[in-house]
Amino acid sequence: MAALGGVRYLVLGDMGEVGSQGPAFHHEIGKYAAQCGIEHFITIGSLTQESHKAYLSNRPTGDARHFDDMDSLNTELVQNLCKFDDRNLYILVKGSRFMRMERVAQALVKGVNSCS
């Protein structure tokens, strides 16, 4: 994803089954996303708060937002994406199964198709 041109979004939910290493793994992902130049870093879940902090520590001017609920994330994400008139828009949605990240993908398809 880092090698792609255009606008890049990473939407990240908590990783499960990581045990006591959870905070460290989530920190590492946020740091890596920042170092790779991901412009928009969106997180949801309790553990991804660590990812959010790490991203901002390594890319203070980056667009990083953390959400506590899926509806707020989906609403804001679709509103922001509708502002782009760019075919080079890339969105990676990733999280453990228990986070039900498919809801983000479904909201994107429904919402972006209704952009005017």
Biopython code that builds the backbone (N, CA, C, O; Angstrom):
import numpy as np
from Bio.PDB.StructureBuilder import StructureBuilder

atoms = [
    (1, "MET", "N", (0.821, -1.188, 0.000)),
    (1, "MET", "CA", (0.000, 0.000, 0.000)),
    (1, "MET", "C", (0.868, 1.255, 0.000)),
    (1, "MET", "O", (0.511, 2.261, -0.614)),
    (2, "ALA", "N", (1.990, 1.197, 0.679)),
    (2, "ALA", "CA", (2.865, 2.366, 0.757)),
    (2, "ALA", "C", (3.391, 2.768, -0.612)),
    (2, "ALA", "O", (3.663, 3.946, -0.842)),
    (3, "ALA", "N", (3.538, 1.822, -1.516)),
    (3, "ALA", "CA", (4.093, 2.108, -2.841)),
    (3, "ALA", "C", (3.060, 2.671, -3.813)),
    (3, "ALA", "O", (3.419, 3.138, -4.893)),
    (4, "LEU", "N", (1.803, 2.632, -3.447)),
    (4, "LEU", "CA", (0.751, 3.122, -4.335)),
    (4, "LEU", "C", (0.735, 4.643, -4.351)),
    (4, "LEU", "O", (0.903, 5.287, -3.316)),
    (5, "GLY", "N", (0.532, 5.204, -5.526)),
    (5, "GLY", "CA", (0.342, 6.643, -5.613)),
    (5, "GLY", "C", (-1.097, 6.970, -5.273)),
    (5, "GLY", "O", (-1.941, 6.075, -5.223)),
    (6, "GLY", "N", (-1.381, 8.209, -5.044)),
    (6, "GLY", "CA", (-2.749, 8.608, -4.747)),
    (6, "GLY", "C", (-2.988, 8.768, -3.264)),
    (6, "GLY", "O", (-2.049, 8.853, -2.472)),
    (7, "VAL", "N", (-4.240, 8.809, -2.904)),
    (7, "VAL", "CA", (-4.661, 9.011, -1.521)),
    (7, "VAL", "C", (-4.851, 7.647, -0.866)),
    (7, "VAL", "O", (-5.526, 6.775, -1.413)),
    (8, "ARG", "N", (-4.247, 7.469, 0.315)),
    (8, "ARG", "CA", (-4.282, 6.168, 0.984)),
    (8, "ARG", "C", (-4.895, 6.280, 2.373)),
    (8, "ARG", "O", (-4.497, 7.109, 3.192)),
    (9, "TYR", "N", (-5.870, 5.424, 2.606)),
    (9, "TYR", "CA", (-6.532, 5.315, 3.907)),
    (9, "TYR", "C", (-6.248, 3.933, 4.476)),
    (9, "TYR", "O", (-6.331, 2.931, 3.765)),
    (10, "LEU", "N", (-5.916, 3.884, 5.754)),
    (10, "LEU", "CA", (-5.849, 2.626, 6.484)),
    (10, "LEU", "C", (-6.878, 2.709, 7.602)),
    (10, "LEU", "O", (-6.792, 3.570, 8.478)),
    (11, "VAL", "N", (-7.850, 1.807, 7.562)),
    (11, "VAL", "CA", (-8.890, 1.737, 8.588)),
    (11, "VAL", "C", (-8.610, 0.472, 9.386)),
    (11, "VAL", "O", (-8.711, -0.638, 8.864)),
    (12, "LEU", "N", (-8.260, 0.646, 10.647)),
    (12, "LEU", "CA", (-7.752, -0.456, 11.453)),
    (12, "LEU", "C", (-8.609, -0.704, 12.684)),
    (12, "LEU", "O", (-8.897, 0.213, 13.453)),
    (13, "GLY", "N", (-9.013, -1.964, 12.860)),
    (13, "GLY", "CA", (-9.698, -2.397, 14.073)),
    (13, "GLY", "C", (-8.749, -3.228, 14.921)),
    (13, "GLY", "O", (-7.687, -3.638, 14.453)),
    (14, "ASP", "N", (-9.127, -3.472, 16.149)),
    (14, "ASP", "CA", (-8.292, -4.249, 17.066)),
    (14, "ASP", "C", (-7.914, -5.609, 16.489)),
    (14, "ASP", "O", (-8.692, -6.240, 15.773)),
    (15, "MET", "N", (-6.703, -6.040, 16.819)),
    (15, "MET", "CA", (-6.266, -7.408, 16.531)),
    (15, "MET", "C", (-6.592, -8.241, 17.760)),
    (15, "MET", "O", (-6.376, -7.803, 18.890)),
    (16, "GLY", "N", (-7.106, -9.427, 17.541)),
    (16, "GLY", "CA", (-7.418, -10.312, 18.653)),
    (16, "GLY", "C", (-6.349, -11.373, 18.825)),
    (16, "GLY", "O", (-5.470, -11.542, 17.979)),
    (17, "GLU", "N", (-6.442, -12.073, 19.923)),
    (17, "GLU", "CA", (-5.578, -13.215, 20.209)),
    (17, "GLU", "C", (-4.097, -12.866, 20.147)),
    (17, "GLU", "O", (-3.290, -13.636, 19.627)),
    (18, "VAL", "N", (-3.747, -11.698, 20.682)),
    (18, "VAL", "CA", (-2.334, -11.298, 20.707)),
    (18, "VAL", "C", (-1.777, -11.297, 22.127)),
    (18, "VAL", "O", (-0.605, -10.986, 22.339)),
    (19, "GLY", "N", (-2.610, -11.643, 23.086)),
    (19, "GLY", "CA", (-2.162, -11.784, 24.460)),
    (19, "GLY", "C", (-1.560, -10.516, 25.032)),
    (19, "GLY", "O", (-1.988, -9.406, 24.717)),
    (20, "SER", "N", (-0.567, -10.701, 25.873)),
    (20, "SER", "CA", (0.052, -9.562, 26.557)),
    (20, "SER", "C", (0.836, -8.659, 25.610)),
    (20, "SER", "O", (1.192, -7.538, 25.972)),
    (21, "GLN", "N", (1.103, -9.141, 24.406)),
    (21, "GLN", "CA", (1.833, -8.339, 23.421)),
    (21, "GLN", "C", (0.921, -7.385, 22.644)),
    (21, "GLN", "O", (1.394, -6.626, 21.798)),
    (22, "GLY", "N", (-0.375, -7.422, 22.928)),
    (22, "GLY", "CA", (-1.337, -6.604, 22.200)),
    (22, "GLY", "C", (-0.966, -5.134, 22.082)),
    (22, "GLY", "O", (-0.912, -4.611, 20.969)),
    (23, "PRO", "N", (-0.708, -4.447, 23.195)),
    (23, "PRO", "CA", (-0.358, -3.031, 23.085)),
    (23, "PRO", "C", (0.900, -2.792, 22.245)),
    (23, "PRO", "O", (0.947, -1.843, 21.463)),
    (24, "ALA", "N", (1.901, -3.628, 22.396)),
    (24, "ALA", "CA", (3.146, -3.459, 21.624)),
    (24, "ALA", "C", (2.906, -3.682, 20.135)),
    (24, "ALA", "O", (3.418, -2.929, 19.306)),
    (25, "PHE", "N", (2.138, -4.702, 19.792)),
    (25, "PHE", "CA", (1.842, -4.967, 18.375)),
    (25, "PHE", "C", (1.039, -3.826, 17.755)),
    (25, "PHE", "O", (1.301, -3.419, 16.623)),
    (26, "HIS", "N", (0.067, -3.316, 18.496)),
    (26, "HIS", "CA", (-0.736, -2.213, 17.981)),
    (26, "HIS", "C", (0.105, -0.945, 17.836)),
    (26, "HIS", "O", (-0.071, -0.188, 16.881)),
    (27, "HIS", "N", (1.009, -0.714, 18.771)),
    (27, "HIS", "CA", (1.928, 0.425, 18.672)),
    (27, "HIS", "C", (2.781, 0.308, 17.406)),
    (27, "HIS", "O", (2.958, 1.278, 16.668)),
    (28, "GLU", "N", (3.295, -0.880, 17.176)),
    (28, "GLU", "CA", (4.155, -1.121, 16.012)),
    (28, "GLU", "C", (3.423, -0.829, 14.700)),
    (28, "GLU", "O", (4.013, -0.264, 13.779)),
    (29, "ILE", "N", (2.172, -1.199, 14.608)),
    (29, "ILE", "CA", (1.400, -0.956, 13.382)),
    (29, "ILE", "C", (1.218, 0.539, 13.138)),
    (29, "ILE", "O", (1.372, 1.009, 12.011)),
    (30, "GLY", "N", (0.893, 1.280, 14.184)),
    (30, "GLY", "CA", (0.729, 2.725, 14.030)),
    (30, "GLY", "C", (2.012, 3.399, 13.594)),
    (30, "GLY", "O", (2.003, 4.272, 12.726)),
    (31, "LYS", "N", (3.102, 2.997, 14.192)),
    (31, "LYS", "CA", (4.414, 3.556, 13.831)),
    (31, "LYS", "C", (4.758, 3.223, 12.381)),
    (31, "LYS", "O", (5.222, 4.083, 11.633)),
    (32, "TYR", "N", (4.530, 1.985, 11.995)),
    (32, "TYR", "CA", (4.850, 1.545, 10.633)),
    (32, "TYR", "C", (4.002, 2.279, 9.590)),
    (32, "TYR", "O", (4.512, 2.685, 8.546)),
    (33, "ALA", "N", (2.723, 2.446, 9.874)),
    (33, "ALA", "CA", (1.844, 3.173, 8.944)),
    (33, "ALA", "C", (2.344, 4.599, 8.742)),
    (33, "ALA", "O", (2.344, 5.107, 7.621)),
    (34, "ALA", "N", (2.764, 5.235, 9.814)),
    (34, "ALA", "CA", (3.287, 6.602, 9.722)),
    (34, "ALA", "C", (4.573, 6.635, 8.910)),
    (34, "ALA", "O", (4.749, 7.500, 8.053)),
    (35, "GLN", "N", (5.466, 5.699, 9.176)),
    (35, "GLN", "CA", (6.745, 5.657, 8.465)),
    (35, "GLN", "C", (6.562, 5.357, 6.981)),
    (35, "GLN", "O", (7.369, 5.783, 6.155)),
    (36, "CYS", "N", (5.512, 4.632, 6.645)),
    (36, "CYS", "CA", (5.231, 4.303, 5.241)),
    (36, "CYS", "C", (4.520, 5.437, 4.510)),
    (36, "CYS", "O", (4.298, 5.351, 3.302)),
    (37, "GLY", "N", (4.168, 6.480, 5.217)),
    (37, "GLY", "CA", (3.550, 7.636, 4.586)),
    (37, "GLY", "C", (2.058, 7.537, 4.362)),
    (37, "GLY", "O", (1.511, 8.261, 3.530)),
    (38, "ILE", "N", (1.386, 6.654, 5.087)),
    (38, "ILE", "CA", (-0.071, 6.565, 4.977)),
    (38, "ILE", "C", (-0.648, 7.898, 5.459)),
    (38, "ILE", "O", (-0.394, 8.318, 6.588)),
    (39, "GLU", "N", (-1.421, 8.554, 4.602)),
    (39, "GLU", "CA", (-1.918, 9.895, 4.917)),
    (39, "GLU", "C", (-3.081, 9.906, 5.890)),
    (39, "GLU", "O", (-3.196, 10.810, 6.718)),
    (40, "HIS", "N", (-3.938, 8.912, 5.794)),
    (40, "HIS", "CA", (-5.166, 8.881, 6.594)),
    (40, "HIS", "C", (-5.204, 7.577, 7.383)),
    (40, "HIS", "O", (-5.243, 6.493, 6.800)),
    (41, "PHE", "N", (-5.193, 7.685, 8.691)),
    (41, "PHE", "CA", (-5.110, 6.536, 9.583)),
    (41, "PHE", "C", (-6.314, 6.576, 10.520)),
    (41, "PHE", "O", (-6.401, 7.436, 11.396)),
    (42, "ILE", "N", (-7.232, 5.648, 10.330)),
    (42, "ILE", "CA", (-8.490, 5.617, 11.071)),
    (42, "ILE", "C", (-8.505, 4.357, 11.935)),
    (42, "ILE", "O", (-8.248, 3.261, 11.439)),
    (43, "THR", "N", (-8.806, 4.511, 13.223)),
    (43, "THR", "CA", (-8.800, 3.358, 14.122)),
    (43, "THR", "C", (-10.107, 3.267, 14.900)),
    (43, "THR", "O", (-10.795, 4.260, 15.137)),
    (44, "ILE", "N", (-10.416, 2.028, 15.288)),
    (44, "ILE", "CA", (-11.574, 1.760, 16.140)),
    (44, "ILE", "C", (-11.231, 0.584, 17.045)),
    (44, "ILE", "O", (-10.616, -0.391, 16.612)),
    (45, "GLY", "N", (-11.634, 0.688, 18.305)),
    (45, "GLY", "CA", (-11.362, -0.372, 19.266)),
    (45, "GLY", "C", (-10.453, 0.119, 20.377)),
    (45, "GLY", "O", (-9.796, 1.152, 20.247)),
    (46, "SER", "N", (-10.422, -0.621, 21.456)),
    (46, "SER", "CA", (-9.632, -0.179, 22.609)),
    (46, "SER", "C", (-8.127, -0.311, 22.373)),
    (46, "SER", "O", (-7.366, 0.578, 22.753)),
    (47, "LEU", "N", (-7.694, -1.397, 21.757)),
    (47, "LEU", "CA", (-6.257, -1.592, 21.543)),
    (47, "LEU", "C", (-5.693, -0.671, 20.468)),
    (47, "LEU", "O", (-4.518, -0.307, 20.526)),
    (48, "THR", "N", (-6.501, -0.293, 19.499)),
    (48, "THR", "CA", (-5.987, 0.574, 18.435)),
    (48, "THR", "C", (-5.758, 2.004, 18.911)),
    (48, "THR", "O", (-5.206, 2.818, 18.171)),
    (49, "GLN", "N", (-6.169, 2.319, 20.125)),
    (49, "GLN", "CA", (-5.794, 3.624, 20.677)),
    (49, "GLN", "C", (-4.273, 3.739, 20.724)),
    (49, "GLN", "O", (-3.717, 4.821, 20.535)),
    (50, "GLU", "N", (-3.611, 2.623, 20.975)),
    (50, "GLU", "CA", (-2.146, 2.596, 20.980)),
    (50, "GLU", "C", (-1.601, 2.842, 19.576)),
    (50, "GLU", "O", (-0.605, 3.547, 19.414)),
    (51, "SER", "N", (-2.243, 2.271, 18.564)),
    (51, "SER", "CA", (-1.846, 2.505, 17.170)),
    (51, "SER", "C", (-1.997, 3.975, 16.815)),
    (51, "SER", "O", (-1.122, 4.568, 16.184)),
    (52, "HIS", "N", (-3.103, 4.547, 17.223)),
    (52, "HIS", "CA", (-3.402, 5.959, 16.964)),
    (52, "HIS", "C", (-2.307, 6.857, 17.545)),
    (52, "HIS", "O", (-1.802, 7.747, 16.862)),
    (53, "LYS", "N", (-1.948, 6.623, 18.797)),
    (53, "LYS", "CA", (-0.903, 7.419, 19.454)),
    (53, "LYS", "C", (0.435, 7.266, 18.748)),
    (53, "LYS", "O", (1.141, 8.250, 18.530)),
    (54, "ALA", "N", (0.784, 6.041, 18.390)),
    (54, "ALA", "CA", (2.070, 5.790, 17.728)),
    (54, "ALA", "C", (2.122, 6.457, 16.362)),
    (54, "ALA", "O", (3.153, 7.007, 15.977)),
    (55, "TYR", "N", (1.020, 6.410, 15.633)),
    (55, "TYR", "CA", (0.966, 7.065, 14.325)),
    (55, "TYR", "C", (1.243, 8.556, 14.483)),
    (55, "TYR", "O", (2.089, 9.111, 13.782)),
    (56, "LEU", "N", (0.535, 9.201, 15.398)),
    (56, "LEU", "CA", (0.702, 10.644, 15.585)),
    (56, "LEU", "C", (2.082, 11.009, 16.117)),
    (56, "LEU", "O", (2.596, 12.082, 15.804)),
    (57, "SER", "N", (2.684, 10.142, 16.909)),
    (57, "SER", "CA", (4.042, 10.398, 17.402)),
    (57, "SER", "C", (5.053, 10.404, 16.269)),
    (57, "SER", "O", (6.047, 11.128, 16.316)),
    (58, "ASN", "N", (4.798, 9.601, 15.259)),
    (58, "ASN", "CA", (5.729, 9.467, 14.143)),
    (58, "ASN", "C", (5.344, 10.296, 12.924)),
    (58, "ASN", "O", (6.151, 10.473, 12.012)),
    (59, "ARG", "N", (4.124, 10.803, 12.904)),
    (59, "ARG", "CA", (3.651, 11.638, 11.788)),
    (59, "ARG", "C", (2.671, 12.673, 12.354)),
    (59, "ARG", "O", (1.462, 12.569, 12.146)),
    (60, "PRO", "N", (3.200, 13.668, 13.069)),
    (60, "PRO", "CA", (2.341, 14.627, 13.770)),
    (60, "PRO", "C", (1.366, 15.388, 12.873)),
    (60, "PRO", "O", (0.318, 15.833, 13.341)),
    (61, "THR", "N", (1.696, 15.540, 11.605)),
    (61, "THR", "CA", (0.804, 16.267, 10.698)),
    (61, "THR", "C", (-0.138, 15.335, 9.937)),
    (61, "THR", "O", (-0.911, 15.788, 9.092)),
    (62, "GLY", "N", (-0.078, 14.051, 10.230)),
    (62, "GLY", "CA", (-0.949, 13.092, 9.549)),
    (62, "GLY", "C", (-2.395, 13.216, 10.010)),
    (62, "GLY", "O", (-2.682, 13.774, 11.069)),
    (63, "ASP", "N", (-3.281, 12.693, 9.206)),
    (63, "ASP", "CA", (-4.706, 12.679, 9.526)),
    (63, "ASP", "C", (-5.009, 11.378, 10.254)),
    (63, "ASP", "O", (-5.181, 10.334, 9.625)),
    (64, "ALA", "N", (-5.073, 11.443, 11.570)),
    (64, "ALA", "CA", (-5.347, 10.258, 12.381)),
    (64, "ALA", "C", (-6.583, 10.522, 13.225)),
    (64, "ALA", "O", (-6.677, 11.535, 13.917)),
    (65, "ARG", "N", (-7.524, 9.597, 13.155)),
    (65, "ARG", "CA", (-8.742, 9.720, 13.949)),
    (65, "ARG", "C", (-9.064, 8.378, 14.590)),
    (65, "ARG", "O", (-8.949, 7.325, 13.965)),
    (66, "HIS", "N", (-9.466, 8.444, 15.846)),
    (66, "HIS", "CA", (-9.864, 7.239, 16.565)),
    (66, "HIS", "C", (-11.350, 7.338, 16.887)),
    (66, "HIS", "O", (-11.844, 8.391, 17.289)),
    (67, "PHE", "N", (-12.048, 6.232, 16.705)),
    (67, "PHE", "CA", (-13.487, 6.185, 16.957)),
    (67, "PHE", "C", (-13.801, 5.120, 17.995)),
    (67, "PHE", "O", (-13.141, 4.084, 18.079)),
    (68, "ASP", "N", (-14.831, 5.410, 18.782)),
    (68, "ASP", "CA", (-15.300, 4.453, 19.779)),
    (68, "ASP", "C", (-16.473, 3.627, 19.279)),
    (68, "ASP", "O", (-16.802, 2.593, 19.859)),
    (69, "ASP", "N", (-17.114, 4.089, 18.187)),
    (69, "ASP", "CA", (-18.247, 3.323, 17.668)),
    (69, "ASP", "C", (-18.222, 3.305, 16.142)),
    (69, "ASP", "O", (-17.754, 4.242, 15.495)),
    (70, "MET", "N", (-18.731, 2.227, 15.599)),
    (70, "MET", "CA", (-18.686, 1.966, 14.161)),
    (70, "MET", "C", (-19.539, 2.951, 13.367)),
    (70, "MET", "O", (-19.141, 3.366, 12.279)),
    (71, "ASP", "N", (-20.687, 3.328, 13.882)),
    (71, "ASP", "CA", (-21.556, 4.244, 13.142)),
    (71, "ASP", "C", (-20.879, 5.588, 12.907)),
    (71, "ASP", "O", (-20.948, 6.135, 11.807)),
    (72, "SER", "N", (-20.229, 6.120, 13.927)),
    (72, "SER", "CA", (-19.523, 7.400, 13.777)),
    (72, "SER", "C", (-18.385, 7.284, 12.780)),
    (72, "SER", "O", (-18.193, 8.167, 11.944)),
    (73, "LEU", "N", (-17.633, 6.201, 12.865)),
    (73, "LEU", "CA", (-16.534, 5.975, 11.921)),
    (73, "LEU", "C", (-17.071, 5.945, 10.498)),
    (73, "LEU", "O", (-16.567, 6.656, 9.629)),
    (74, "ASN", "N", (-18.080, 5.135, 10.255)),
    (74, "ASN", "CA", (-18.617, 4.980, 8.902)),
    (74, "ASN", "C", (-19.165, 6.289, 8.353)),
    (74, "ASN", "O", (-18.922, 6.627, 7.195)),
    (75, "THR", "N", (-19.892, 7.019, 9.167)),
    (75, "THR", "CA", (-20.470, 8.286, 8.717)),
    (75, "THR", "C", (-19.385, 9.271, 8.316)),
    (75, "THR", "O", (-19.441, 9.850, 7.232)),
    (76, "GLU", "N", (-18.403, 9.463, 9.177)),
    (76, "GLU", "CA", (-17.341, 10.424, 8.876)),
    (76, "GLU", "C", (-16.478, 9.970, 7.706)),
    (76, "GLU", "O", (-16.090, 10.785, 6.869)),
    (77, "LEU", "N", (-16.179, 8.693, 7.645)),
    (77, "LEU", "CA", (-15.343, 8.184, 6.558)),
    (77, "LEU", "C", (-16.017, 8.392, 5.204)),
    (77, "LEU", "O", (-15.381, 8.870, 4.265)),
    (78, "VAL", "N", (-17.275, 8.045, 5.098)),
    (78, "VAL", "CA", (-17.987, 8.215, 3.824)),
    (78, "VAL", "C", (-18.083, 9.694, 3.460)),
    (78, "VAL", "O", (-17.897, 10.056, 2.298)),
    (79, "GLN", "N", (-18.368, 10.546, 4.431)),
    (79, "GLN", "CA", (-18.436, 11.987, 4.151)),
    (79, "GLN", "C", (-17.108, 12.506, 3.615)),
    (79, "GLN", "O", (-17.082, 13.296, 2.671)),
    (80, "ASN", "N", (-16.015, 12.067, 4.211)),
    (80, "ASN", "CA", (-14.693, 12.512, 3.753)),
    (80, "ASN", "C", (-14.362, 11.967, 2.373)),
    (80, "ASN", "O", (-13.802, 12.685, 1.544)),
    (81, "LEU", "N", (-14.696, 10.722, 2.118)),
    (81, "LEU", "CA", (-14.362, 10.116, 0.830)),
    (81, "LEU", "C", (-15.170, 10.722, -0.303)),
    (81, "LEU", "O", (-14.696, 10.782, -1.437)),
    (82, "CYS", "N", (-16.373, 11.169, -0.013)),
    (82, "CYS", "CA", (-17.196, 11.792, -1.054)),
    (82, "CYS", "C", (-16.589, 13.107, -1.534)),
    (82, "CYS", "O", (-16.970, 13.609, -2.591)),
    (83, "LYS", "N", (-15.664, 13.667, -0.784)),
    (83, "LYS", "CA", (-15.004, 14.918, -1.177)),
    (83, "LYS", "C", (-13.945, 14.691, -2.249)),
    (83, "LYS", "O", (-13.540, 15.634, -2.928)),
    (84, "PHE", "N", (-13.498, 13.458, -2.408)),
    (84, "PHE", "CA", (-12.427, 13.155, -3.354)),
    (84, "PHE", "C", (-12.994, 12.860, -4.732)),
    (84, "PHE", "O", (-13.888, 12.027, -4.885)),
    (85, "ASP", "N", (-12.474, 13.539, -5.712)),
    (85, "ASP", "CA", (-12.807, 13.237, -7.105)),
    (85, "ASP", "C", (-11.528, 12.681, -7.722)),
    (85, "ASP", "O", (-10.914, 13.301, -8.590)),
    (86, "ASP", "N", (-11.151, 11.520, -7.261)),
    (86, "ASP", "CA", (-9.849, 10.970, -7.610)),
    (86, "ASP", "C", (-9.975, 9.458, -7.747)),
    (86, "ASP", "O", (-10.438, 8.778, -6.831)),
    (87, "ARG", "N", (-9.571, 8.954, -8.864)),
    (87, "ARG", "CA", (-9.629, 7.501, -9.066)),
    (87, "ARG", "C", (-8.471, 6.788, -8.369)),
    (87, "ARG", "O", (-8.483, 5.562, -8.256)),
    (88, "ASN", "N", (-7.491, 7.524, -7.910)),
    (88, "ASN", "CA", (-6.357, 6.937, -7.202)),
    (88, "ASN", "C", (-6.566, 7.031, -5.698)),
    (88, "ASN", "O", (-5.747, 7.599, -4.975)),
    (89, "LEU", "N", (-7.660, 6.472, -5.247)),
    (89, "LEU", "CA", (-8.005, 6.449, -3.836)),
    (89, "LEU", "C", (-7.964, 4.995, -3.378)),
    (89, "LEU", "O", (-8.663, 4.142, -3.928)),
    (90, "TYR", "N", (-7.147, 4.721, -2.376)),
    (90, "TYR", "CA", (-6.969, 3.354, -1.885)),
    (90, "TYR", "C", (-7.363, 3.293, -0.417)),
    (90, "TYR", "O", (-6.970, 4.144, 0.381)),
    (91, "ILE", "N", (-8.146, 2.272, -0.073)),
    (91, "ILE", "CA", (-8.614, 2.097, 1.295)),
    (91, "ILE", "C", (-8.359, 0.651, 1.699)),
    (91, "ILE", "O", (-8.853, -0.278, 1.059)),
    (92, "LEU", "N", (-7.589, 0.469, 2.757)),
    (92, "LEU", "CA", (-7.375, -0.861, 3.317)),
    (92, "LEU", "C", (-8.123, -0.918, 4.639)),
    (92, "LEU", "O", (-7.898, -0.093, 5.525)),
    (93, "VAL", "N", (-9.011, -1.889, 4.767)),
    (93, "VAL", "CA", (-9.785, -2.099, 5.987)),
    (93, "VAL", "C", (-9.307, -3.408, 6.590)),
    (93, "VAL", "O", (-9.351, -4.449, 5.935)),
    (94, "LYS", "N", (-8.844, -3.359, 7.852)),
    (94, "LYS", "CA", (-8.261, -4.554, 8.464)),
    (94, "LYS", "C", (-8.562, -4.576, 9.954)),
    (94, "LYS", "O", (-8.510, -3.547, 10.628)),
    (95, "GLY", "N", (-8.875, -5.756, 10.453)),
    (95, "GLY", "CA", (-9.102, -5.952, 11.880)),
    (95, "GLY", "C", (-9.482, -7.398, 12.128)),
    (95, "GLY", "O", (-9.791, -8.138, 11.194)),
    (96, "SER", "N", (-9.460, -7.793, 13.368)),
    (96, "SER", "CA", (-9.852, -9.155, 13.717)),
    (96, "SER", "C", (-11.322, -9.382, 13.418)),
    (96, "SER", "O", (-12.119, -8.445, 13.371)),
    (97, "ARG", "N", (-11.655, -10.612, 13.222)),
    (97, "ARG", "CA", (-13.027, -10.987, 12.876)),
    (97, "ARG", "C", (-14.031, -10.433, 13.883)),
    (97, "ARG", "O", (-15.114, -9.991, 13.500)),
    (98, "PHE", "N", (-13.679, -10.455, 15.161)),
    (98, "PHE", "CA", (-14.622, -9.996, 16.181)),
    (98, "PHE", "C", (-14.943, -8.506, 16.061)),
    (98, "PHE", "O", (-15.936, -8.046, 16.624)),
    (99, "MET", "N", (-14.131, -7.758, 15.346)),
    (99, "MET", "CA", (-14.385, -6.328, 15.141)),
    (99, "MET", "C", (-15.430, -6.084, 14.053)),
    (99, "MET", "O", (-15.972, -4.984, 13.947)),
    (100, "ARG", "N", (-15.711, -7.102, 13.250)),
    (100, "ARG", "CA", (-16.717, -7.013, 12.179)),
    (100, "ARG", "C", (-16.441, -5.832, 11.241)),
    (100, "ARG", "O", (-17.318, -5.008, 10.981)),
    (101, "MET", "N", (-15.227, -5.773, 10.749)),
    (101, "MET", "CA", (-14.808, -4.673, 9.882)),
    (101, "MET", "C", (-15.511, -4.684, 8.531)),
    (101, "MET", "O", (-15.434, -3.709, 7.784)),
    (102, "GLU", "N", (-16.198, -5.782, 8.211)),
    (102, "GLU", "CA", (-16.966, -5.800, 6.965)),
    (102, "GLU", "C", (-18.038, -4.711, 6.966)),
    (102, "GLU", "O", (-18.509, -4.297, 5.906)),
    (103, "ARG", "N", (-18.416, -4.255, 8.145)),
    (103, "ARG", "CA", (-19.395, -3.159, 8.228)),
    (103, "ARG", "C", (-18.827, -1.873, 7.630)),
    (103, "ARG", "O", (-19.568, -1.070, 7.064)),
    (104, "VAL", "N", (-17.527, -1.681, 7.754)),
    (104, "VAL", "CA", (-16.890, -0.513, 7.132)),
    (104, "VAL", "C", (-16.942, -0.659, 5.615)),
    (104, "VAL", "O", (-17.312, 0.278, 4.908)),
    (105, "ALA", "N", (-16.574, -1.829, 5.122)),
    (105, "ALA", "CA", (-16.588, -2.055, 3.674)),
    (105, "ALA", "C", (-17.998, -1.879, 3.110)),
    (105, "ALA", "O", (-18.173, -1.278, 2.051)),
    (106, "GLN", "N", (-18.990, -2.397, 3.808)),
    (106, "GLN", "CA", (-20.373, -2.254, 3.348)),
    (106, "GLN", "C", (-20.802, -0.789, 3.330)),
    (106, "GLN", "O", (-21.465, -0.348, 2.391)),
    (107, "ALA", "N", (-20.431, -0.043, 4.354)),
    (107, "ALA", "CA", (-20.777, 1.384, 4.409)),
    (107, "ALA", "C", (-20.082, 2.155, 3.298)),
    (107, "ALA", "O", (-20.657, 3.081, 2.724)),
    (108, "LEU", "N", (-18.847, 1.774, 2.995)),
    (108, "LEU", "CA", (-18.119, 2.446, 1.917)),
    (108, "LEU", "C", (-18.800, 2.228, 0.576)),
    (108, "LEU", "O", (-18.998, 3.174, -0.186)),
    (109, "VAL", "N", (-19.155, 0.992, 0.289)),
    (109, "VAL", "CA", (-19.803, 0.688, -0.990)),
    (109, "VAL", "C", (-21.127, 1.438, -1.098)),
    (109, "VAL", "O", (-21.409, 2.075, -2.113)),
    (110, "LYS", "N", (-21.917, 1.359, -0.065)),
    (110, "LYS", "CA", (-23.219, 2.027, -0.077)),
    (110, "LYS", "C", (-23.059, 3.546, -0.120)),
    (110, "LYS", "O", (-23.725, 4.223, -0.904)),
    (111, "GLY", "N", (-22.185, 4.073, 0.714)),
    (111, "GLY", "CA", (-22.023, 5.519, 0.823)),
    (111, "GLY", "C", (-21.375, 6.166, -0.377)),
    (111, "GLY", "O", (-21.849, 7.197, -0.855)),
    (112, "VAL", "N", (-20.308, 5.585, -0.870)),
    (112, "VAL", "CA", (-19.593, 6.177, -1.998)),
    (112, "VAL", "C", (-20.440, 6.110, -3.262)),
    (112, "VAL", "O", (-20.374, 7.010, -4.098)),
    (113, "ASN", "N", (-21.230, 5.062, -3.410)),
    (113, "ASN", "CA", (-22.128, 4.977, -4.568)),
    (113, "ASN", "C", (-23.196, 6.067, -4.545)),
    (113, "ASN", "O", (-23.784, 6.381, -5.579)),
    (114, "SER", "N", (-23.446, 6.639, -3.379)),
    (114, "SER", "CA", (-24.457, 7.694, -3.278)),
    (114, "SER", "C", (-23.850, 9.094, -3.267)),
    (114, "SER", "O", (-24.576, 10.079, -3.128)),
    (115, "CYS", "N", (-22.529, 9.197, -3.413)),
    (115, "CYS", "CA", (-21.893, 10.519, -3.463)),
    (115, "CYS", "C", (-22.423, 11.275, -4.672)),
    (115, "CYS", "O", (-22.543, 10.722, -5.766)),
    (116, "SER", "N", (-22.731, 12.526, -4.460)),
    (116, "SER", "CA", (-23.240, 13.310, -5.599)),
    (116, "SER", "C", (-22.196, 14.272, -6.120)),
    (116, "SER", "O", (-22.454, 15.006, -7.074)),
]
sb = StructureBuilder()
sb.init_structure("model")
sb.init_model(0)
sb.init_chain("A")
sb.init_seg("    ")
for serial, (resi, resn, name, xyz) in enumerate(atoms, 1):
    if name == "N":
        sb.init_residue(resn, " ", resi, " ")
    sb.init_atom(name, np.array(xyz, "f"), 0.0, 1.0, " ", f" {name:<3s}", serial, name[0])
structure = sb.get_structure()
